[in-house]
Amino acid sequence: MLGFFRKAVSVQSNTTKGKIQDGGAVTGLLVHALQEGIIDCAVVTDKDGDWRTIPKVARTSEEIIGAAGTKYTISNSIIAVQEAIEKGCKKIGFVGTPCQIQALRKAQLLDEPYELGQERIVLLIGLFCMENFDYDALMEGLVKGIFGLLPKDVERFEIKKGMFRVIDKDGKSHEIKLEETDKFTFIGCGPCFDFSSELADISVGSVGSPDGWSTVLIRTESGQNLYDSALNAGDIKENALSEKGLTLTNKLASNKIKRFEKCARELEQSGAKLSIRR
Ligand code: SF4
């Protein structure tokens, strides 16, 4: 259900500890990769004061740390890979959702002689993703419509234990059941089967690990090399991922595949031709 992986662990970043969401593993790994010259830039997703996503080419540790944290709405981050190529970056690291990782892996594996600069993409860090939200629907429908807040009032969003939570800048928490947020989901997320970024070098999410830790799946040789380097340098620390944590992660991946199958059946019943195969 989680695709191929060599190792599954709980990870906490030592360089960014306490500053960002969960264990900060994505940011810790990217900062280490930049400092060691494994990458010369990282394509990340930043946000403005109203939580609109901003694809960004980060060239310093501070820029990577400044863009940390989940944004919860769809972002066209791949566009910044082109920006990185045009700016002359030669070793590009990318962090994004499973659909974005699929797109970039396909670009890397193209047989056709397109010269996109895809050989400069050297690291893909994928996020766990059950669904993502449409910006206008989330802000108008939930943040304003249900909680009576403006986007600029939001300190952070979080999804934990079946609840979708908005923490405002006064520290007050507003929450609804996750299942009640379906109407704000981005429509393209319905027929999506990849929960854990199966084609990434390293996949990261919060599911399966205790608060303050990230679940990390190491998949490829380059992912393994980065992980070992960060661990040996003391920039991250690891803990065993519990059997229960791995089972829960598998369960969410399985639920996503079931949702995809249901969506595919509905589309087929409606007469649509579906050419997605897992
Ligand atoms: Fe992309 Fe799928 Fe996540 Fe939607 S659910 S953002 S399509 S990976």
Boltz pocket constraint, residues with backbone or C-beta under 6 A from the ligand:
constraints:
  - pocket:
      binder: B
      contacts: [[A, 97], [A, 98], [A, 99], [A, 100], [A, 129], [A, 130], [A, 131], [A, 132], [A, 186], [A, 188], [A, 189], [A, 192], [A, 193], [A, 194]]
      max_distance: 6.0
